[in-house]
Amino acid sequence: MLNLDREGEEFVFENEWDILIPVELCKTPEAGLVVTVIPRLKKLGQRFLKEFADRPFAKEALEWLRSEIASVSADWGYPVDRHSVRHCRIFRFPKGEKARETLPGGRVLTEADEEINETTFDISESVADGRLCFGQEDGGKIVSVAVTHASPDEREPGGTLEIGVETIPRARRRGYAVSCLAGLTKMILDSGLIPEYRCTCSNAASAKVARAAGYRQIGEACSFVLRRAGR
């Protein structure tokens, strides 16, 4: 299916925004393959579906897209570089299963925990926005955090809610990331939503965390993220 991102195109070009996402691919069991493009790339999207619908994430398919986007996007001020392609695995927590147990020190976070936070997540801002946060404390500091990308109130009942996880370098390989993901998974399940986790295909460690927390890969996604030249 081809989807046109009219609002995204208008916003980026009217505001000279720093980031442009001209093409996104997403394949999940419920929606199948959805190719989202800005309107000025409608024909490119149609050609892609005609040629690569049966293998959208194959190396040759993504390289074709990269080449076609590069041939026009530089003229708009958004060149393609080696960081432009973000190919991800999509994991979800199986319906009907219970979240894993968390390690000692794992707990729901509040705005006040920003004072002892050592990750790059802004816990205070996340909690104020209504996002769910679960962290792992070690030595009086928050060293690992799992945060939802949106507030549960922004999702329809039964919808998905994506999670981001970060553990500071000195606290890695202790199970903290798995513990945080498991803790946040329970919070999401309790809110009536489906926990979703994404990581780049090249990040084997992140995929291992997802599987250790009980998640299963259900699909793939790929975004072409372009940055304005000179920014």
C-alpha positions in Angstrom: 0.0 0.0 0.0 1.2 3.5 -0.8 0.6 6.3 1.7 1.2 10.0 1.0 2.7 12.1 3.9 1.2 15.5 2.8 1.4 17.1 6.3 5.0 16.0 6.7 6.1 17.5 3.4 4.3 20.8 4.0 5.8 21.2 7.4 9.4 20.4 6.4 9.5 22.7 3.3 7.4 25.5 4.7 9.5 25.7 7.9 12.9 24.8 6.3 13.1 22.0 8.9 16.4 20.4 9.6 15.2 16.8 9.0 13.3 15.3 6.1 12.0 11.7 6.0 11.0 11.3 2.3 10.4 7.6 2.4 9.4 5.1 5.1 8.8 1.3 4.7 7.0 -0.7 7.3 5.8 -4.3 7.2 3.7 -5.8 10.0 1.2 -8.7 10.1 -1.9 -6.5 10.5 -1.1 -3.9 7.8 1.2 -5.7 5.4 3.7 -3.6 3.5 3.1 0.2 3.8 5.3 2.6 1.8 4.9 6.2 3.0 6.3 8.9 0.8 6.1 12.6 0.5 3.8 13.7 -2.4 6.7 14.8 -4.6 8.0 11.2 -4.5 4.6 9.6 -5.3 5.9 8.1 -8.7 9.0 6.8 -7.0 6.8 5.0 -4.4 4.7 3.5 -7.2 7.7 2.3 -9.1 9.2 0.8 -5.9 6.0 -1.2 -5.1 5.8 -2.5 -8.7 9.4 -3.6 -8.7 10.1 -4.7 -5.1 6.8 -5.4 -3.3 7.9 -9.0 -2.8 11.3 -8.1 -1.4 11.1 -4.6 0.0 14.0 -4.9 2.5 16.4 -6.7 0.2 19.8 -5.1 -0.3 19.1 -4.2 -3.9 15.7 -2.7 -3.1 17.1 -0.4 -0.4 20.0 0.6 -2.6 17.6 1.4 -5.5 15.6 3.7 -3.1 18.8 5.3 -1.8 20.0 6.1 -5.3 16.7 7.4 -6.5 16.2 9.6 -3.4 19.8 10.9 -3.8 19.2 11.9 -7.4 16.6 14.5 -6.3 16.9 15.3 -2.6 20.2 17.2 -2.8 18.5 19.8 -5.0 16.0 20.4 -2.1 18.9 20.9 0.3 18.8 17.4 1.9 21.6 15.2 0.6 21.8 11.5 1.2 24.8 10.2 3.2 25.9 7.0 4.8 23.8 7.7 7.9 20.6 8.2 6.0 19.2 4.7 6.0 17.8 3.3 9.2 16.7 -0.3 8.7 15.0 -1.8 11.8 13.6 -5.0 13.3 10.2 -4.6 14.9 9.6 -6.7 18.1 6.4 -7.0 20.0 5.5 -8.7 23.3 3.3 -11.8 22.7 -0.3 -11.3 23.5 -1.5 -13.2 26.6 2.0 -13.6 28.1 3.2 -12.0 31.4 6.1 -9.6 31.6 9.3 -11.0 33.1 10.4 -10.2 36.7 12.7 -7.2 37.2 16.0 -7.1 39.0 16.3 -5.5 42.5 16.6 -1.8 42.1 14.2 -1.6 39.2 11.2 0.7 39.7 8.8 3.2 38.1 10.4 6.6 37.8 9.2 10.0 38.7 10.2 13.5 37.8 12.4 13.7 40.9 14.6 10.9 39.6 16.1 13.2 37.0 18.4 14.5 39.9 20.1 11.1 40.0 19.8 10.1 36.3 23.0 9.3 34.5 21.4 8.3 31.1 20.8 10.8 28.3 17.0 10.4 28.7 15.3 13.4 30.3 13.2 11.6 32.9 11.6 14.8 34.2 10.4 15.9 30.8 9.2 12.4 29.8 7.1 11.9 33.0 5.7 15.4 32.6 4.6 14.5 29.0 2.7 11.5 30.4 5.2 9.0 29.0 5.8 5.8 31.0 9.3 5.4 32.6 11.0 2.5 34.3 14.6 2.6 35.6 17.3 0.6 37.2 19.1 2.1 40.2 22.6 1.2 41.1 24.8 2.9 43.7 22.2 5.6 44.2 22.1 6.5 40.5 19.7 5.7 37.7 21.9 3.8 35.2 19.4 2.2 32.9 16.1 3.5 31.7 13.2 2.4 29.5 10.8 5.1 28.2 7.7 5.0 26.0 7.8 7.2 22.9 4.4 8.6 23.7 1.8 8.8 26.4 -0.7 5.9 26.7 -3.4 8.5 26.5 -2.4 9.2 22.9 -3.1 5.7 21.8 -6.3 3.9 21.0 -7.1 0.8 23.3 -5.3 -2.2 21.9 -2.8 -0.1 19.9 0.9 -0.3 20.1 3.2 1.8 22.2 6.9 1.9 21.3 9.7 1.7 23.8 13.3 3.1 23.9 16.0 1.8 26.2 19.4 3.1 27.3 22.0 1.8 29.7 25.1 3.8 30.6 28.4 2.0 29.5 29.6 1.1 33.0 26.4 -0.7 33.9 26.0 -2.8 30.8 26.0 -6.6 30.7 24.3 -6.9 34.1 20.8 -7.5 32.9 19.7 -3.9 33.6 18.4 -3.2 30.1 16.3 -6.4 30.1 15.0 -5.6 33.6 13.9 -2.1 32.5 12.3 -3.4 29.3 10.4 -6.0 31.3 9.3 -3.4 33.9 8.0 -1.0 31.3 6.4 -3.9 29.4 4.2 -4.7 32.4 3.2 -1.0 32.7 2.1 -0.9 29.1 0.2 -4.2 29.3 -1.6 -2.8 32.4 -2.6 0.2 30.3 -4.3 -2.1 27.7 -1.7 -1.4 25.0 0.7 -3.6 23.1 4.4 -3.1 23.8 6.6 -2.6 20.7 10.4 -2.4 20.5 12.5 -1.5 17.5 16.3 -1.6 16.9 18.5 -1.3 13.9 19.3 -4.6 12.1 23.0 -4.0 12.8 22.5 -3.8 16.6 22.7 -7.4 17.7 23.0 -6.5 21.3 19.7 -4.6 21.3 17.9 -7.4 19.6 19.3 -9.8 22.2 17.8 -7.6 24.9 14.4 -7.7 23.3 14.4 -11.4 23.0 15.6 -11.9 26.6 12.7 -9.8 27.8 10.3 -12.1 25.9 9.7 -10.1 22.7 9.4 -11.7 19.3 10.3 -10.1 15.9 7.1 -9.5 13.9 8.2 -7.2 11.1 10.7 -4.8 9.7 10.8 -1.0 9.0 13.2 1.3 7.1 13.3 5.1 7.2 15.4 7.4 5.0 16.3 10.2 7.4 17.9 13.2 5.6 19.5 16.3 7.2 19.6 19.7 5.7 23.0 20.5 4.2 25.3 22.5 6.4 23.3 21.8 9.6 
